[in-house]
């Protein structure tokens, strides 16, 4: 057990420098480094106050049983870091203004996770193809040139941009070559970069689907944009309302609208492309379009107006959000500005993950993963739908057979926030739709099903039904 200078701990002898409260273990190696850490901790924790004078190096060295050079090295290191200051004639003192960390002050204890998490937004993380990803990383590193690991094009490595252009053209009917593709750290970064670019191009009114994603609303507001709400009905975004809004650009989720789950109809797709060609800009968030269970996924709107659409996608719903890997397909007139914005944001996305995903695409591993998880998600969706019809029959379920969540209109008299609270007390987390609304609307909740097996979804639905009876 170590000793504290200033008093005894256990059977240790008092070090003797009583005004210097540091932990010190006699003997051992790396003496200067240990002394640096001990003194730094004493300053950070407030045991050594700003302005306090430290013992002379010879005195402290003698008391600690080390050479004077050890103390001098420690004092110099902490002075370089800003913790200590040396003044002619007054010795070494603790610097003023160092932030003091009180015990537990900055510690946030996370709330206990609910037993049944139905909050949308995350795929089944247990299904992440660890072996395939590890193999892709090995192949990527074995074949990578030295330059691939340096500062490259901020828009992304050419290997991944080429693979993405081919994949998106084949699977999502996106019209673009590799020169239009930029690799980003998720759709959130893509939106953040776009907001700044649109402002530079004089486009400051950005429309969004109403209801929409609370996270998207928060992101836009954090970047100085107050979104303009455009209603969504059974055919998706109401384009005539968009035309009347005066918006310069619109953010849409046409393949599977969040949160209602509706797909943009063919008529509305034509209207939206026409609005874009007349001078508007469509920002298409294709967040979970790979998952449709009753037919082939609809092609991207981008293919109807590629010079007036920014297409965004990521691995957050297909593999894992923790990868922070996504892509933007840009109109030609915006591609270079976006590349520069990406450069000044972070100099480019991590090279190893880019190389690994390019290898996964090239080998067909990504397609195999999607084929493997689609039946799993379909079974989970069907289980939750069946259980809700049994335990919450008054709720109206909306949306096509697609994606990773359901939309449930609540029975009359049921408040969505009260229901969320009652459900959480039973261990079930759900997402009220209200925080994603810009105009008043009926009470509803979004229920994600990707992360729970069928039996657990049935149990969660039974608990949700009991919660609804409590608040209704």
BELRA-V986306 format. One record per backbone hydrogen bond with DSSP energy under -0.5 kcal/mol. NH is the residue of the N-H (numbers start at 1). CO is the residue of the C=O. If there is no record, write none. Layout:
nh = <NH NH>
co = <CO CO>
This chain:
nh = <3 4 5 5 7 12 18 20 21 22 24 26 34 35 36 37 38 39 40 41 42 43 44 45 46 47 48 49 51 52 54 60 61 62 63 64 65 66 70 71 72 73 74 75 76 77 78 79 80 81 82 82 83 84 85 87 87 90 91 93 94 95 98 101 102 105 107 108 109 110 116 117 118 118 123 125 127 128 130 133 134 135 136 137 138 139 140 141 142 143 144 148 149 149 150 152 156 161 162 163 164 165 166 167 168 169 170 171 172 174 176 180 181 182 183 184 186 190 191 192 193 194 195 196 197 198 199 200 201 202 203 204 206 207 207 208 209 210 212 217 218 219 220 221 222 223 223 224 225 227 228 229 230 232 233 236 238 239 241 242 243 244 245 245 246 247 248 249 250 251 252 252 257 259 261 264 265 269 270 271 272 273 274 275 276 277 278 279 280 281 282 283 284 284 285 285 286 286 287 289 291 292 293 294 300 303 304 305 305 308 309 310 311 311 312 313 315 319 320 321 323 324 326 327 328 329 330 330 334 335 336 338 339 340 341 342 343 344 345 346 347 347 348 354 355 356 357 358 359 360 361 362 363 364 364 365 366 368 369 370 371 372 373 374 375 376 377 378 379 380 381 382 383 384 385 386 387 388 389 390 391 392 395 396 397 398 400 402 403 406 407 408 409 409 410 414 415 419 420 421 422 423 424 425 426 426 427 428 429 430 431 432 433 436 437 445 446 447 448 448 449 450 452 457 458 459 460 461 462 463 464 465 466 467 468 469 470 471 472>
co = <24 7 3 22 4 9 16 17 19 20 3 24 30 31 32 33 34 35 36 37 38 39 40 41 43 42 42 47 94 49 92 56 57 58 59 60 61 61 67 67 68 69 70 71 72 73 74 75 76 77 78 79 78 78 93 85 91 87 87 85 52 83 95 44 100 102 104 106 107 108 427 115 116 429 316 123 124 125 128 129 130 131 132 133 134 135 136 137 138 139 140 145 145 146 147 150 153 157 158 159 160 161 162 163 164 165 166 167 168 168 174 177 178 328 155 326 184 186 187 188 189 190 191 192 193 194 195 196 197 199 198 202 204 205 249 228 251 230 436 213 214 215 216 217 218 219 220 221 220 225 206 227 208 210 236 233 231 237 238 238 239 240 241 242 242 242 205 205 281 207 250 283 262 257 257 254 235 265 266 267 268 269 270 271 272 273 274 276 275 248 308 250 282 310 252 283 284 312 285 286 288 290 401 401 172 300 301 301 302 305 306 282 309 329 284 327 325 315 315 316 320 321 184 313 182 311 180 328 331 331 332 334 335 336 337 338 339 340 341 342 342 343 342 350 351 352 353 354 355 356 357 358 359 360 361 360 360 364 365 366 367 368 369 370 371 372 373 374 375 376 377 378 379 380 381 382 383 384 385 386 387 388 392 409 395 407 261 400 291 447 398 445 396 407 443 411 413 415 416 417 418 419 420 421 422 423 424 423 116 428 446 430 444 433 434 408 431 406 118 446 404 404 449 453 454 455 456 457 458 459 460 461 462 463 464 465 466 467 468>
